[in-house]
Amino acid sequence: MKAKIAEQQAAAMETAKKAAEKDKMLKEHKLYNEQDFIRFYYSYYAPLLKLRQAHFDEMAKWPAMDKAEQSDSLKKLTNLANQTLKALDEEVPLPTSPLLVQAHGNFTNSVRAYLDSMEQVRSDQNSNALTPAAIASRMTLFQNSWLLGQELFYHSAAIWESAYVVNSPFPKALPENVSTSQWKQFPFHYRNYVSASLMSAGKEWKSYSPEDLTARIDKLLTSQEAQSIGVKDIQAAVRLLEATDAIHPGDFLQLSGKLYSRLQAPEIPLYK
């Protein structure tokens, strides 16, 4: 009798759990409307990406510039950052997407920190010729705020995916270590969220985006190289990719046709 009661209780708990998960999914269907992603991208994210690209473009040319050209370069980046901040200060309704609202706040703080750091860089540049590494070292607060905003953005896309694509909840917390077998089971946008969190944890503010890192990881895991050197977890895969300078801006778009032929994603230019 006791065993039967325990079995009934376990069944009732499982039913309640499934009902709670279903209710959670129904509530999430009211959140992260695709229109919010479109508004966020065109109003905020596109200007941010333009600033990031300009910064890395200028740093790539930096060693070949003379002192006057470097001064002009810093002025150009400062002006663009001010334009970006102006775009971020525009009020854009994101009624169904609380994480996008948080991402916007962090990106705004990030660009403000960029402008503060640039003041210091321009002052120091007057007396010392700074290297790109020295400039980056003065921008820690900017980079950390950017990476957190980026992580929140990709977290929101993973929630969209869980509600509208796979129709099941994802893990409540990111795993500390992700095995390659776990990674392969994750849906695409959740993998991007993991990639963004790894970039945050490693303080890796780069010219590429999390989906570029995801695509390179996915390509690596389908190769003989990963098998031959025994890559067992994603952290090891990322270390290998970074050590070989294998991740570049645009990798996702270049590889998506081969890796993600049936990808479902919000209708924004990141994924097409």
N, C-alpha and C positions, 0 to 999 in steps of 0.2 A: 504493500500500500504506500509506504514512504517513497519507494522508488517511483511509483506511478505519479504521486503528487509532485515529486521533484522534477519528473519529466514534463508534467503539465506546466509547472512554473517556468521551466527553462523555455518551453515552447511559447508561453505567454510573453516572456521577456524578449524573445527573438522577434515575435510579432510586433511588440511595442517598439523595439529598436528599428525595425524596418519601416514602421509607420512614422516614427520620428524623422528618419532619414528622408522619407518621401515628402513629409511636410516641409522639411528644411529645403529640399530641392524646389518645391512649389514656391516657397518664399523667395528663393534665389532667382527664380524665373522672372520675378518682378524687379530684380536688380541687374545692373550691368547691361543695360540696354545698348544695342549696337550703336545707336545714335550718339550715345555718350562718348564712345571711342572715336567716332568720326569728329565730333566737336573738339574733343581733347587733342586729337592728332593735329588737325589743321590750325587750331587756335594756339596751342602751346608746344606740342612735341616737334612739329616741323621747324619752328624757329630755334628750338633747343638743339636739334640735330645740325642745323646750319651753323650755329655757333661752335659746336664741337668740331665739325669738319674744318671750319676756318682756323680754329686754334691749332689743330694738328697739321694743317697745310702750312701755316706760318712757321711752326716749330721745325717742320721738315726743311724749309728754306733758310732757317735761321743761321746756320754756320756759314753760309755763303754771303750773308748780308754784311754791309759795313755798318758802322755805328748809327749813321743817320737813317739808313733803311730799317734797322732794328727799332729805332724810335718810332718811325712811321708805322711799322708793323704792330707795335703795342698800342699805338693810338687807334689803328684800324680795329683791332680786337676790342678795345674799350668801347668804341662807338657801336660796334655790333652787339656787344653785351648790353649796352644801354637800350638798343632797339629791342633786344630779346626780353629784357625786363619790362619794357613798355607793353609788349604783347602779353606777357604773363600777368600784368596788372589789369588787363581787360577782364571784366566779369563775364564768364561763360557758364551757363547753367549745366550742371552735371547731376541731375536730380536722382538718378538711380545708382550712382557709383561712388560710394564713400571712399574707396581706396584711391580712385582717380583724384578726388578732392585732396586727399592727403599727399598724393604724388605731386600735385600742382604746388602745394605749400612747400614741399621740400625742394622742388626745382626752383621756386622763387627765391627761397633762402640761399640756394646754391649760386644762382646768378648774382645775387647781392654780394655773396662772399667772393665771387670771382672779381667783381668790380673793386671790392676792398683790397683784395690781393694784388690786383693789377696796379693800384696806386702805389703799393709797396714795391712792386717789381719795377715800375717806371722810375721811382725814386732811386732804387738801388742801381738800376741800369745807368743812371747818370754818372755814377762814380766807378762802377765795375761792370765789365762785360759779362753778363750772365749767360750761362749755358741753358739749353732747354731743361736739363735735369734740375738746375738751380731754380728755374722758374717754377717747375712742377712742385718742388719742395716748399714753395711759398703758398701753395694752393691746396693744402690738405683739407681745410674746412670745406672749400668749394667742392672738391672731389667726393668727400664723404657724403655731403648732402645730396649731390647728384646721384651717387650710387644708391642711396636709400630711395630717392624718388623713382629711379629706374626700377628698383626691386618692387616697389608698390605698383608701378604700372604693369609689370609682367605678372604680378600676383593677381591683379584684376582681370587680366586676360585669361589666366588659369581658372578663375571662378566662372567667367563667361563660358569657357569650354566645358567645365563640369556640369553646368546647368543646361546649355543649349546643344552640346555636341555629344558628350559621352553619357550624359544624364545620370551621373553618379557622383557622390562627393569624393574629394581627394583627401589625402591624409591631413589631419588637423595641424600637424607640425612637420616642418621639413626634417627629413632624416639627417643625422649628423654625417654619416658616411653612406654613400650611395653606391651599391655594387652595380656592375655592368648589367647584370640580369634584372635588377630593380629598374634601372634606367630604361631598359628596353620595354618595360611594361607601362611606363608613364606615358600619358598622351602628350602631344607635341607642346602645347602651351604650358603644361606643368613642367616639362623639361626646360623650357625657356625660363620659367620662374626659378628652377633650381640653378640654372646658369647665372641668372641675375644675382641670386643669393651668394653664389661662389665668388662672383666678381666683387660683391660688397665685402664678403669676409676677407678676401685677399687684397682689398683696397686697390683693385685693378680698374682704374679709370682709363679706358682705352678708346681708340678710334673706331673699334668695331662694337657691335651690339650683341646682346645675349643670344639672339637667334642665329647670329654668325657663329658664336661659340657652340651652340647646340648642333648646328649643321656639321661643323668640323668634328665634334664628338661622334655624331651618328655615322659620318663617313669613316672615321677611324675604326669604329667598332665593327664595321662591315669588311674591313681590310684584313689581309693576312698578317700585316705588321702587328696589329693589336694582339692577335693570337700568338704570334711567334715570340713576342717579348712579354707576354703574360700579363696584360693590363686587366686588373680585376675590379677596379673601382674607378669612379668618375674623377675623383681628385687626382689619381695617378694619370688618367687620360689628359686632364687639363694641364698638369705639369709637363707632360710630354709635348703637347701641342704648343705650349708657351715656349718651352726650351728650344723647339725647332722653328719658332716664328711662323707657325702654320695657320694662324687665325688672322683674317683680314676683313676690312669693311666690305660688305657685299657678298660674302661667302654664302649666306643663306640664299640669296636670289640666284647665284650662280649654280648652286647645288640642288635647289628645291625641286626642279623638274625630275631629277633622278631619285631623290630621296623621299619626296612628299607629293606624289602625283595626285592624291585626293585630299589634300589639306583643306580643312575648314578653318576660317579665320575671320575676324572682323574686317570689314571692307575698307581697309586703310592701306596706304602704299608700302608699309613695312613688309607686307606679305605678298606683293605682286609686282 
